[in-house]
Amino acid sequence: MSWRKITFVVIALFILLGGSAALSWLFVSMKPEPPQGPDTTIKRFVKAQPTAYTEVVSPLKREGRVVSGNDVLLVSEAAGKIEKGAVALKKGTSFKKGQLLATIYKDEAELALKARKSQFLHAFTNILPDMKVDFPDDYPTFLDYFNQVDLENPLPMLPIPKNEKLKIFLASRSVLNEYYSILHDEKNLERRSLYAPFNGTFTQVNFEAGAYVNAGSQIARMIRTDMLEIEVPVENDNSKWIRLGDKVTVHSGYTDQVLPGTVTRKADFVEANTQSRSIFVQVQTYSNEDLLTGEYKVVEFPGQKIDGAMEIPRSAVFNSNVVFTIVDGKLKKAEINILKINETTLLFNGLDEGALVVTEALINVKENLPVEVLAPKQNQPAKLN
C-alpha cells in the first residue's frame, strides 16, 4: 500500500472517532437532570446538661456477709477418750457460755493428783514437829494450812515464808517442790474439761463423744452467735469516704427490715484478688432470726459531703475517665477527674463550669459529629447557644 493511502486511512479514522465523541457529548447534554430529592441526613439528639459543681451528699451501698465475732477451734490439750458434756458434740448444737462441752477421760489423772496430795500431807507431818521448835511463830499458820488441805478440793495457797531461814527449811524438806508439782497437776486436770468460752454453736465437728484424741487434736470448730459482724468489701478508692463510728443501715435482701449498725473496723490492707478493703459493721440489737452467720446483707453507708462535684450516670463515661462534651454543636472528647464511683452514677470535676457534658451512653459516634441537645423535660430539641 502506498504512503498516500495509509495517510488517507489514518485521517478517516480520526474523523470517525471525533465525530462519535461529539455525538455522545451532544446526546448527554440533551438529557434532562433528575429532580433533587429531600435531604435524608438524620440529626442526632443527645441528652446533655451544663457542668455545674455543687456540694454533693452521696451515700454508698455495698453487699456484705455476716460473720461471727469469734470463730475458734476446740482443741484437746490432753490425750484420752472424749466423754459427753452438757451438750451433744454435733454440728449445729448450740451452747451457752460456761457450759461443759466435753471431757477428756480424767479418772486416772484425778487419782494421781490425790496420791500426790497425800504425799504432800505426809511431808507436812514430818516438818510440823520441827517447825514447832525452830519456828514457833510460824507454826500455828502452817498447822492451820495443813488442816485446810482436802483431797477432793483444789490445794489452798501455801503461806508465804516470812524469812529466808524458813524458806530454806521448807525447800530442804521438798515441801515447796511438792506444792508446785500439785499445782501443775491441777492445771493439767482442768485442761481435760472443755467449757464454752461464749454463747455459740458448732459449725464443724471432727470427733464425737467416745472417740480417742491426742493432745492438739482439733475436736470441733465453733462460732459466737451473740456478737455478729458484717464484713463489707469496698473498693479502695471508695473506702476513704467511710470512717470509724459511722452509723449505717443494714437491709435484708428478702424483706423490708432495716437494722442499725456502726462501723467498728477498717482493714489496713487490700485484698490482692479483688482490690477491695474490708469494712466491718456491728449490729447492736437483733434477734437470732435477723442475722445468721453466712447471710448476705446490703449495707448503706452515710453520705459524705463532697465539695465542688457533679454527678452523672456511669454509662456516660468511657475509657475510664473520658466523656463527650458539645462544642459549637459538635461532639468533643474531654477527660474528667473522677472523685467517687457509685452503683449507677459517679462524681467528678475537671471540666470548665458551663461546659455541656453528654449524660448518656453514645454508640457508634465519633468526634465532630453534629448533634442537638434533647431538652430534659419536654423531650424536645433544645437550641444550642
Secondary structure as a PSIPRED ss2 file (coil, helix, strand):
# PSIPRED VFORMAT (PSIPRED V4.0)

   1 M C   1.000  0.000  0.000
   2 S C   1.000  0.000  0.000
   3 W H   0.000  1.000  0.000
   4 R H   0.000  1.000  0.000
   5 K H   0.000  1.000  0.000
   6 I H   0.000  1.000  0.000
   7 T H   0.000  1.000  0.000
   8 F H   0.000  1.000  0.000
   9 V H   0.000  1.000  0.000
  10 V H   0.000  1.000  0.000
  11 I H   0.000  1.000  0.000
  12 A H   0.000  1.000  0.000
  13 L H   0.000  1.000  0.000
  14 F H   0.000  1.000  0.000
  15 I H   0.000  1.000  0.000
  16 L H   0.000  1.000  0.000
  17 L H   0.000  1.000  0.000
  18 G H   0.000  1.000  0.000
  19 G H   0.000  1.000  0.000
  20 S H   0.000  1.000  0.000
  21 A H   0.000  1.000  0.000
  22 A H   0.000  1.000  0.000
  23 L H   0.000  1.000  0.000
  24 S H   0.000  1.000  0.000
  25 W H   0.000  1.000  0.000
  26 L H   0.000  1.000  0.000
  27 F H   0.000  1.000  0.000
  28 V H   0.000  1.000  0.000
  29 S H   0.000  1.000  0.000
  30 M H   0.000  1.000  0.000
  31 K C   1.000  0.000  0.000
  32 P C   1.000  0.000  0.000
  33 E C   1.000  0.000  0.000
  34 P C   1.000  0.000  0.000
  35 P C   1.000  0.000  0.000
  36 Q C   1.000  0.000  0.000
  37 G C   1.000  0.000  0.000
  38 P C   1.000  0.000  0.000
  39 D C   1.000  0.000  0.000
  40 T C   1.000  0.000  0.000
  41 T C   1.000  0.000  0.000
  42 I C   1.000  0.000  0.000
  43 K C   1.000  0.000  0.000
  44 R E   0.000  0.000  1.000
  45 F E   0.000  0.000  1.000
  46 V E   0.000  0.000  1.000
  47 K E   0.000  0.000  1.000
  48 A E   0.000  0.000  1.000
  49 Q E   0.000  0.000  1.000
  50 P E   0.000  0.000  1.000
  51 T C   1.000  0.000  0.000
  52 A C   1.000  0.000  0.000
  53 Y C   1.000  0.000  0.000
  54 T E   0.000  0.000  1.000
  55 E E   0.000  0.000  1.000
  56 V E   0.000  0.000  1.000
  57 V E   0.000  0.000  1.000
  58 S E   0.000  0.000  1.000
  59 P E   0.000  0.000  1.000
  60 L E   0.000  0.000  1.000
  61 K E   0.000  0.000  1.000
  62 R E   0.000  0.000  1.000
  63 E E   0.000  0.000  1.000
  64 G E   0.000  0.000  1.000
  65 R E   0.000  0.000  1.000
  66 V E   0.000  0.000  1.000
  67 V E   0.000  0.000  1.000
  68 S E   0.000  0.000  1.000
  69 G C   1.000  0.000  0.000
  70 N C   1.000  0.000  0.000
  71 D E   0.000  0.000  1.000
  72 V E   0.000  0.000  1.000
  73 L E   0.000  0.000  1.000
  74 L E   0.000  0.000  1.000
  75 V E   0.000  0.000  1.000
  76 S C   1.000  0.000  0.000
  77 E C   1.000  0.000  0.000
  78 A C   1.000  0.000  0.000
  79 A C   1.000  0.000  0.000
  80 G E   0.000  0.000  1.000
  81 K E   0.000  0.000  1.000
  82 I E   0.000  0.000  1.000
  83 E E   0.000  0.000  1.000
  84 K E   0.000  0.000  1.000
  85 G C   1.000  0.000  0.000
  86 A C   1.000  0.000  0.000
  87 V C   1.000  0.000  0.000
  88 A C   1.000  0.000  0.000
  89 L C   1.000  0.000  0.000
  90 K C   1.000  0.000  0.000
  91 K C   1.000  0.000  0.000
  92 G C   1.000  0.000  0.000
  93 T C   1.000  0.000  0.000
  94 S E   0.000  0.000  1.000
  95 F E   0.000  0.000  1.000
  96 K C   1.000  0.000  0.000
  97 K C   1.000  0.000  0.000
  98 G C   1.000  0.000  0.000
  99 Q C   1.000  0.000  0.000
 100 L E   0.000  0.000  1.000
 101 L E   0.000  0.000  1.000
 102 A E   0.000  0.000  1.000
 103 T E   0.000  0.000  1.000
 104 I E   0.000  0.000  1.000
 105 Y C   1.000  0.000  0.000
 106 K C   1.000  0.000  0.000
 107 D H   0.000  1.000  0.000
 108 E H   0.000  1.000  0.000
 109 A H   0.000  1.000  0.000
 110 E H   0.000  1.000  0.000
 111 L H   0.000  1.000  0.000
 112 A H   0.000  1.000  0.000
 113 L H   0.000  1.000  0.000
 114 K H   0.000  1.000  0.000
 115 A H   0.000  1.000  0.000
 116 R H   0.000  1.000  0.000
 117 K H   0.000  1.000  0.000
 118 S H   0.000  1.000  0.000
 119 Q H   0.000  1.000  0.000
 120 F H   0.000  1.000  0.000
 121 L H   0.000  1.000  0.000
 122 H H   0.000  1.000  0.000
 123 A H   0.000  1.000  0.000
 124 F H   0.000  1.000  0.000
 125 T H   0.000  1.000  0.000
 126 N H   0.000  1.000  0.000
 127 I H   0.000  1.000  0.000
 128 L H   0.000  1.000  0.000
 129 P H   0.000  1.000  0.000
 130 D H   0.000  1.000  0.000
 131 M H   0.000  1.000  0.000
 132 K H   0.000  1.000  0.000
 133 V H   0.000  1.000  0.000
 134 D H   0.000  1.000  0.000
 135 F C   1.000  0.000  0.000
 136 P C   1.000  0.000  0.000
 137 D C   1.000  0.000  0.000
 138 D C   1.000  0.000  0.000
 139 Y H   0.000  1.000  0.000
 140 P H   0.000  1.000  0.000
 141 T H   0.000  1.000  0.000
 142 F H   0.000  1.000  0.000
 143 L H   0.000  1.000  0.000
 144 D H   0.000  1.000  0.000
 145 Y H   0.000  1.000  0.000
 146 F H   0.000  1.000  0.000
 147 N H   0.000  1.000  0.000
 148 Q H   0.000  1.000  0.000
 149 V C   1.000  0.000  0.000
 150 D C   1.000  0.000  0.000
 151 L C   1.000  0.000  0.000
 152 E C   1.000  0.000  0.000
 153 N C   1.000  0.000  0.000
 154 P C   1.000  0.000  0.000
 155 L C   1.000  0.000  0.000
 156 P C   1.000  0.000  0.000
 157 M C   1.000  0.000  0.000
 158 L C   1.000  0.000  0.000
 159 P C   1.000  0.000  0.000
 160 I C   1.000  0.000  0.000
 161 P C   1.000  0.000  0.000
 162 K C   1.000  0.000  0.000
 163 N C   1.000  0.000  0.000
 164 E H   0.000  1.000  0.000
 165 K H   0.000  1.000  0.000
 166 L H   0.000  1.000  0.000
 167 K H   0.000  1.000  0.000
 168 I H   0.000  1.000  0.000
 169 F H   0.000  1.000  0.000
 170 L H   0.000  1.000  0.000
 171 A H   0.000  1.000  0.000
 172 S H   0.000  1.000  0.000
 173 R C   1.000  0.000  0.000
 174 S C   1.000  0.000  0.000
 175 V H   0.000  1.000  0.000
 176 L H   0.000  1.000  0.000
 177 N H   0.000  1.000  0.000
 178 E H   0.000  1.000  0.000
 179 Y H   0.000  1.000  0.000
 180 Y H   0.000  1.000  0.000
 181 S H   0.000  1.000  0.000
 182 I H   0.000  1.000  0.000
 183 L H   0.000  1.000  0.000
 184 H H   0.000  1.000  0.000
 185 D H   0.000  1.000  0.000
 186 E H   0.000  1.000  0.000
 187 K H   0.000  1.000  0.000
 188 N H   0.000  1.000  0.000
 189 L H   0.000  1.000  0.000
 190 E H   0.000  1.000  0.000
 191 R C   1.000  0.000  0.000
 192 R C   1.000  0.000  0.000
 193 S E   0.000  0.000  1.000
 194 L E   0.000  0.000  1.000
 195 Y E   0.000  0.000  1.000
 196 A C   1.000  0.000  0.000
 197 P C   1.000  0.000  0.000
 198 F C   1.000  0.000  0.000
 199 N C   1.000  0.000  0.000
 200 G E   0.000  0.000  1.000
 201 T E   0.000  0.000  1.000
 202 F E   0.000  0.000  1.000
 203 T E   0.000  0.000  1.000
 204 Q E   0.000  0.000  1.000
 205 V E   0.000  0.000  1.000
 206 N C   1.000  0.000  0.000
 207 F C   1.000  0.000  0.000
 208 E C   1.000  0.000  0.000
 209 A C   1.000  0.000  0.000
 210 G C   1.000  0.000  0.000
 211 A C   1.000  0.000  0.000
 212 Y E   0.000  0.000  1.000
 213 V E   0.000  0.000  1.000
 214 N C   1.000  0.000  0.000
 215 A C   1.000  0.000  0.000
 216 G C   1.000  0.000  0.000
 217 S C   1.000  0.000  0.000
 218 Q E   0.000  0.000  1.000
 219 I E   0.000  0.000  1.000
 220 A E   0.000  0.000  1.000
 221 R E   0.000  0.000  1.000
 222 M E   0.000  0.000  1.000
 223 I E   0.000  0.000  1.000
 224 R E   0.000  0.000  1.000
 225 T C   1.000  0.000  0.000
 226 D C   1.000  0.000  0.000
 227 M C   1.000  0.000  0.000
 228 L E   0.000  0.000  1.000
 229 E E   0.000  0.000  1.000
 230 I E   0.000  0.000  1.000
 231 E E   0.000  0.000  1.000
 232 V E   0.000  0.000  1.000
 233 P E   0.000  0.000  1.000
 234 V E   0.000  0.000  1.000
 235 E E   0.000  0.000  1.000
 236 N H   0.000  1.000  0.000
 237 D H   0.000  1.000  0.000
 238 N H   0.000  1.000  0.000
 239 S H   0.000  1.000  0.000
 240 K C   1.000  0.000  0.000
 241 W C   1.000  0.000  0.000
 242 I C   1.000  0.000  0.000
 243 R C   1.000  0.000  0.000
 244 L C   1.000  0.000  0.000
 245 G C   1.000  0.000  0.000
 246 D C   1.000  0.000  0.000
 247 K E   0.000  0.000  1.000
 248 V E   0.000  0.000  1.000
 249 T E   0.000  0.000  1.000
 250 V E   0.000  0.000  1.000
 251 H E   0.000  0.000  1.000
 252 S E   0.000  0.000  1.000
 253 G C   1.000  0.000  0.000
 254 Y C   1.000  0.000  0.000
 255 T C   1.000  0.000  0.000
 256 D C   1.000  0.000  0.000
 257 Q C   1.000  0.000  0.000
 258 V E   0.000  0.000  1.000
 259 L E   0.000  0.000  1.000
 260 P E   0.000  0.000  1.000
 261 G E   0.000  0.000  1.000
 262 T E   0.000  0.000  1.000
 263 V E   0.000  0.000  1.000
 264 T E   0.000  0.000  1.000
 265 R E   0.000  0.000  1.000
 266 K E   0.000  0.000  1.000
 267 A C   1.000  0.000  0.000
 268 D C   1.000  0.000  0.000
 269 F C   1.000  0.000  0.000
 270 V C   1.000  0.000  0.000
 271 E C   1.000  0.000  0.000
 272 A C   1.000  0.000  0.000
 273 N C   1.000  0.000  0.000
 274 T C   1.000  0.000  0.000
 275 Q C   1.000  0.000  0.000
 276 S E   0.000  0.000  1.000
 277 R E   0.000  0.000  1.000
 278 S E   0.000  0.000  1.000
 279 I E   0.000  0.000  1.000
 280 F E   0.000  0.000  1.000
 281 V E   0.000  0.000  1.000
 282 Q E   0.000  0.000  1.000
 283 V E   0.000  0.000  1.000
 284 Q C   1.000  0.000  0.000
 285 T C   1.000  0.000  0.000
 286 Y C   1.000  0.000  0.000
 287 S C   1.000  0.000  0.000
 288 N C   1.000  0.000  0.000
 289 E C   1.000  0.000  0.000
 290 D C   1.000  0.000  0.000
 291 L C   1.000  0.000  0.000
 292 L C   1.000  0.000  0.000
 293 T C   1.000  0.000  0.000
 294 G C   1.000  0.000  0.000
 295 E C   1.000  0.000  0.000
 296 Y E   0.000  0.000  1.000
 297 K E   0.000  0.000  1.000
 298 V E   0.000  0.000  1.000
 299 V E   0.000  0.000  1.000
 300 E E   0.000  0.000  1.000
 301 F E   0.000  0.000  1.000
 302 P E   0.000  0.000  1.000
 303 G E   0.000  0.000  1.000
 304 Q E   0.000  0.000  1.000
 305 K E   0.000  0.000  1.000
 306 I E   0.000  0.000  1.000
 307 D E   0.000  0.000  1.000
 308 G E   0.000  0.000  1.000
 309 A E   0.000  0.000  1.000
 310 M E   0.000  0.000  1.000
 311 E E   0.000  0.000  1.000
 312 I E   0.000  0.000  1.000
 313 P E   0.000  0.000  1.000
 314 R H   0.000  1.000  0.000
 315 S H   0.000  1.000  0.000
 316 A H   0.000  1.000  0.000
 317 V C   1.000  0.000  0.000
 318 F E   0.000  0.000  1.000
 319 N C   1.000  0.000  0.000
 320 S C   1.000  0.000  0.000
 321 N C   1.000  0.000  0.000
 322 V E   0.000  0.000  1.000
 323 V E   0.000  0.000  1.000
 324 F E   0.000  0.000  1.000
 325 T E   0.000  0.000  1.000
 326 I E   0.000  0.000  1.000
 327 V E   0.000  0.000  1.000
 328 D C   1.000  0.000  0.000
 329 G C   1.000  0.000  0.000
 330 K E   0.000  0.000  1.000
 331 L E   0.000  0.000  1.000
 332 K E   0.000  0.000  1.000
 333 K E   0.000  0.000  1.000
 334 A E   0.000  0.000  1.000
 335 E E   0.000  0.000  1.000
 336 I C   1.000  0.000  0.000
 337 N E   0.000  0.000  1.000
 338 I E   0.000  0.000  1.000
 339 L E   0.000  0.000  1.000
 340 K E   0.000  0.000  1.000
 341 I E   0.000  0.000  1.000
 342 N C   1.000  0.000  0.000
 343 E C   1.000  0.000  0.000
 344 T C   1.000  0.000  0.000
 345 T E   0.000  0.000  1.000
 346 L E   0.000  0.000  1.000
 347 L E   0.000  0.000  1.000
 348 F E   0.000  0.000  1.000
 349 N E   0.000  0.000  1.000
 350 G C   1.000  0.000  0.000
 351 L C   1.000  0.000  0.000
 352 D C   1.000  0.000  0.000
 353 E C   1.000  0.000  0.000
 354 G C   1.000  0.000  0.000
 355 A C   1.000  0.000  0.000
 356 L E   0.000  0.000  1.000
 357 V E   0.000  0.000  1.000
 358 V E   0.000  0.000  1.000
 359 T C   1.000  0.000  0.000
 360 E C   1.000  0.000  0.000
 361 A C   1.000  0.000  0.000
 362 L C   1.000  0.000  0.000
 363 I C   1.000  0.000  0.000
 364 N C   1.000  0.000  0.000
 365 V C   1.000  0.000  0.000
 366 K C   1.000  0.000  0.000
 367 E C   1.000  0.000  0.000
 368 N C   1.000  0.000  0.000
 369 L C   1.000  0.000  0.000
 370 P E   0.000  0.000  1.000
 371 V E   0.000  0.000  1.000
 372 E E   0.000  0.000  1.000
 373 V E   0.000  0.000  1.000
 374 L E   0.000  0.000  1.000
 375 A C   1.000  0.000  0.000
 376 P C   1.000  0.000  0.000
 377 K C   1.000  0.000  0.000
 378 Q C   1.000  0.000  0.000
 379 N C   1.000  0.000  0.000
 380 Q C   1.000  0.000  0.000
 381 P E   0.000  0.000  1.000
 382 A E   0.000  0.000  1.000
 383 K C   1.000  0.000  0.000
 384 L C   1.000  0.000  0.000
 385 N C   1.000  0.000  0.000
